[in-house]
Every structure is written in structure tokens, then in C-alpha cells.
């Protein structure tokens, strides 16, 4: 269809109160020009931009990429500069209530992560939390969006590349003129809009169908952009199996109705980047292309491909467990300031346990592969000294200052609510099975919350329920004695007692053996080797290196008078010498250290790390690993 820009906007926007027009004409400069049109409901309206995006708990300060906010009354020539009120708020003092306003600004988009926006000649990607200014007091109004892509972007694509397509969970339509391609989207409100990222790029694609327990079908779309040679047939087979297993367990999906355009996986294949972010009917993923299945992918997926499947599984489950059942503070959240909750261990921890569990429960990986994934979680937990200092509830609360700002002291002082949360979920699952004689488990808790969300949610498919400690206790108490839950919570959630992982696994037919391979950490330090020497990345507290005064970021150049290498470090650590000289640069200053063979408390210069391997016993694991609700 060919139409003019003015006619397009009028035709599309006539019944909607707020319209955003995003122009990608300057894509080579990573710039998007945004025009916001609305009718002011009060004089001197205020515009604001989120400081963070749901699902990623750090103040990202998206407003730093916005420049030159200008505005005018529609039909009048005089232009004004918006007045800055704070880091992410602008006021339009020349506007009177009832006037039609047009605001223009540009956004710099060059962040490859799934949280912001990225624009160049290969892809146009964005989250509206980075791109769309909200109108204070008018956030609940319907929204229309037009994405305007110049023909030059299409012309810039390599010969033989996949065709340019849009991937987005919102329903959309496509129009074009001789020189511009338009993609039109609409949402019920601003909070609804920001839950739908989009990508316009050459993309590989396949669709598949998932069926719920009433035999209703939901289409799923899978897109991959970036350079890759993924085995799309194998990927389709495995992802279909995983998604069907979730819907078979939970009965249906919160995105299955007419309000939604099915479910969309958006994947960007890169060199080394990795991550994902959940949305109500889509997920945005970035993955190393080497993690995608190869043409010769073995029947049992490779470890790298398992990692990608685990990412898909993790973010897909979040549609139920974060986007539908969510922390109560996220029900009507103000994205200009932090929203604290002690329950991220429930949402990310349960998900980090269930995502890998469902890979084997669905039959995509075998049980021994699953146990290897689990043992990696356990070893990571055991090798994090901070587990004895910070509870998983405290870790949840401190996400805003810790998780996304990890430094050399993070592992010494705290624990990840992803890692420990996954193991708390494992222990809770096995405890529920133990206390109920095998009748109940963690999966029943999740499903009970989802059923409550459907019963209490708003009309249509916008179902939501907020979780707090009280209703978490009420639901768990449906499946085991409340006193047992209170003790479990006090010891392992609010407290820092060692998790009863080994006892519970052994009671469920799993063999645990100590793994002596590569299980020592010379001097208690982690290093990276280069031509300059050994760059210290981490120093364990109460290690011989810590007592000697070595610190993270030091570059060790000589050990015992010999050039510093990993081999020399290991040799000296194992030697038993009473004292060894060491020279290192701290910044540009050369320092000398004397490293003892043990600390004052008796810790060796070559301390062993707790490292285990898991394997299936002769029996007893079947009920845990092959749940009836999947089949």
C-alpha cells in the first residue's frame, strides 16, 4: 500500500490519544528521531522517561541518550525548548490544557544489550523504555506507534541475506511508499507499550504451534538476526518440545488469547554477548552464535547449545513467573525509582532451577546432562564465600546495588539470588516431596499462584497477581505444614545456614562424589595470564595472598625471582616453601610482597575448593526427575 506520511498518521491515529513516530532516517549515526503527539490534559505538562526496565534491577538512566527535547502547539509556528526538571523529567511550560502538542527529540541508540536500543545499518532494535517519553498523568491512555524505516536501510543489507522483517509481540501492520517503510503498532497504555521490544532486520524465522489442555493452539514465532549458521530445523524441534512442556504443566499460557499475537522469541546472534529479558508474550535474547545448534548437532545437545536452550527456557517461563505472577511492588511500579523486594530469589531462583529441570523433563537433554548443569550450580555456590554472610532474601533486596555491579569483592561479601535461589528452590522442591510423601512439589506452588492470577486478574488476558511473603506462605502451606516452611525460611531464606543439598539429593537416588580435578586455587587468587604477567581478578578473604597484601587488579610480574605465569604460581603454591617473594604492579607502582605457605589461621597456600560430581544411583531418582505433569 502506498500512502503519504500525513495521511498515514491521520488514518492510524484518529482514535488514539497518544502517538509516537520513530524515524530511523539517520540509522548510520545510531540516531532515532521521535515525534510525540498528544492533547494536554493540564497546563505545563511533564514528560518523563523510565530510569530502569522491568526484569533488570539497576538504574540504567536511559535519559542520558536523549538530546534536544523541543515542542510546539500544533498549528502554531513558534518552537520551544523543554525545561529540564530532573535527570529524566521535562516540563512544557508554554502549553495550556486542551492544546494539541507535538514534541520532538532524538535518541542515541548503540547498546547491544537486550535492555535498551541499538540502531545501525544491520538492525533496528528498541525497547520503548529507552525511546518513548511518557506523559505524566496520561500514561493510561491508548497509544499508537509508527516506525518509519527508509528504503536506504533495506538497500544496505548484504546480497543473499535473509529478508528484512519485524519481530515484535505487539500486533502490527505494514505499509510502504516508494522511499519509506512503515510499521504500525498500538497498545492499550504506556505501561503496556513498554513491554514490547521490536527488531527490524534481516532475520531467519520459523513458527510452531503449542497446544493447551483444552486443545486450543497458540502460534509461536522464532526470529534470529545477526550472522549465524544455526540448524533451524533442530532448533524448532527442541524449542517446540520445551514450550509444549511448560504449557502441558501449567494448562495454558497467559499470552494465548486474542489480545496477543502468540509468543515471539527475538534472538540476536553475536560473538560473545549473552543475556535475555522477559516480556509478557515475547523475549529478547542475545547469544554467542556458537551456542546455536550446528548442522551436525549431536542427538544429546552440546554444552554450548544446552546453554542457549536454557536461556530460552528461562525467559519463556518468565511469562508465567514474573510477568503474570510478580512481586507485589511490581504491580503498579514507578520506573523512575527503585522498587525493593526480598523475593527475587523466588522469581529468579525458582526460574533458574526450573529452566534446566524442564530441559530434561521435556526430553531435550538426558538426565545425566541435567545433573551436570545442577552440579555446576552447586559448585558455584560452594565456591562463593559470601554465602555465609548474606542471605538470599538480602541478596534480592540488594539487587539494585550488587547484582549488576559485581566487583572483585562481590563473591567474598554476598551471594547471587539466581545461584543460591536455584538451590533453595531445589531444596524446597525435595522437601515438599519428602513432607507430602511424594504428592506435592515446587511445581504445585507455581501452578497454584498461576491459577490465582487467572481467578483474580483483570478482564481479558491481562491477568496479574502480586506476591508478598504472606501469600507465598499461604500457598506453600497448602502443600506442607506451615511450621516446616517457617523453619525452612528462617534457616535458608532469611538465614545463612548451609543448604541441605547433599542429604536431599542422596535421599532421591543421586550419587555425590568429590571431584579432585582442578579443585585448588593457588594462593587463593584468580588470575588471567598475558605477556605482562598475571592480572589478579579475585582474592579470597583469609587467603595467603590477602594476608600478604595482594589485591585485585594487581599485575604480578615475578614469583620467586621467575617470570610470573600460571604454571609458576601453581608450582610455588604447591612447594611448601615458608615464604616466597612476589613483585607486582599496582597501577604504575612496583610493589614487593612476601607470601607465606599458610595463613595465621592455617589456610594453605594451595587451598582446595569444594567441588562435586553428580550421577544417577541405581534407583530412587525417577519420581523427582520424571514428573507426571509433563507427560
C-alpha positions, 0 to 999 in steps of 0.5 A: 500500500502506498500512502503519504506520511500525513495521511498515514498518521491521520488514518492510524491515529484518529482514535488514539490519544497518544502517538509516537513516530520513530524515524530511523532516517539517520540509522548510520549515526545510531540516531532515532528521531521521535515525534510525540503527539498528544492533547494536554490534559493540564497546563505545563505538562511533564514528560518523563522517561523510565530510569530502569526496565522491568526484569533488570534491577539497576538504574540504567538512566536511559535519559542520558541518550536523549538530546534536544527535547523541543515542542510546539502547539500544533498549528502554531509556528513558534518552537520551544525548548523543554525545561529540564526538571530532573535527570529524566523529567521535562516540563512544557511550560508554554502549553495550556490544557486542551492544546494539541502538542507535538514534541520532538527529540532524538535518541542515541541508540548503540547498546547491544544489550537486550535492555535498551536500543541499538540502531545501525545499518544491520538492525533496528532494535528498541525497547520503548523504555529507552525511546518513548517519553511518557506523559505524566498523568496520561500514561493510561491512555491508548497509544499508537506507534509508527516506525518509519524505516527508509528504503536506504536501510533495506538497500544496505543489507548484504546480497543473499541475506535473509529478508528484512522483517519485524519481530515484535509481540505487539500486533502490527501492520505494514505499509510502504511508499516508494522511499519509506517503510512503515510499521504500525503498532498500538497498545492499550497504555504506556505501561503496556507499550513498554513491554514490547521490544521490536527488531527490524532486520534481516532475520531467519524465522520459523513458527510452531504451534503449542497446544493447551489442555483444552486443545486450543493452539497458540502460534509461536514465532522464532526470529534470529538476526545477526550472522549465524549458521544455526540448524533451524530445523533442530532448533524448532524441534527442541524449542517446540518440545520445551514450550509444549512442556511448560504449557502441558504443566501449567494448562495454558499460557497467559499470552494465548488469547486474542489480545496477543499475537502468540509468543515471539522469541527475538534472538540476536546472534553475536560473538560473545554477548549473552543475556535475555529479558522477559516480556509478557508474550515475547523475549529478547535474547542475545547469544554467542552464535556458537551456542546455536545448534550446528548442522551436525548437532549431536542427538544429546545437545552440546554444552554450548547449545544446552546453554542457549536452550536454557536461556530460552527456557528461562525467559519463556517461563518468565511469562508465567513467573514474573510477568503474570505472577510478580512481586507485589511492588511490581504491580503498579511500579514507578520506573523512575525509582527503585522498587525493593523486594526480598523475593527475587530469589523466588522469581529468579531462583525458582526460574533458574532451577526450573529452566534446566529441570524442564530441559530434561523433563521435556526430553531435550537433554538426558538426565545425566546432562541435567545433573551436570548443569545442577552440579555446576550450580552447586559448585558455584555456590560452594565456591562463593564465600559470601554465602555465609554472610548474606542471605538470599532474601538480602541478596534480592533486596540488594539487587539494585546495588550488587547484582549488576555491579559485581566487583572483585569483592562481590563473591567474598561479601554476598551471594547471587539470588539466581545461584543460591535461589536455584538451590533453595528452590531445589531444596524446597522442591525435595522437601515438599516431596519428602513432607507430602510423601511424594504428592506435592512439589515446587511445581504445585506452588507455581501452578497454584499462584498461576491459577490465582492470577487467572481467578483474580486478574483483570478482564481479558488476558491481562491477568496479574497477581502480586506476591508478598511473603504472606501469600507465598506462605499461604500457598506453600502451606497448602502443600506442607505444614506451615511450621516446616516452611517457617523453619525452612525460611528462617534457616535458608531464606532469611538465614545463612545456614548451609543448604541441605543439598547433599542429604536431599539429593542422596535421599532421591537416588543421586550419587555425590562424589568429590571431584579432585580435578582442578579443585585448588586455587593457588594462593587463593587468587584468580588470575588471567595470564598475558605477556605482562604477567598475571592480572589478579581478578579475585582474592579470597578473604583469609587467603595467603595472598590477602594476608600478604597484601595482594589485591585485585587488579594487581599485575604480578610480574615475578614469583620467586625471582621467575617470570610470573605465569600460571604454571609458576604460581601453581608450582610455588603454591604447591612447594611448601616453601615458608615464604616466597617473594612476589613483585607486582604492579599496582597501577604504575607502582612496583610493589614487593610482597612476601607470601607465606605457605599458610595463613595465621589461621592455617589456610594453605597456600594451595587451598582446595575448593569444594567441588562435586560430581553428580550421577544417577544411583541405581534407583530412587531418582525417577519420581523427582526427575520424571514428573507426571505433569509433563507427560 
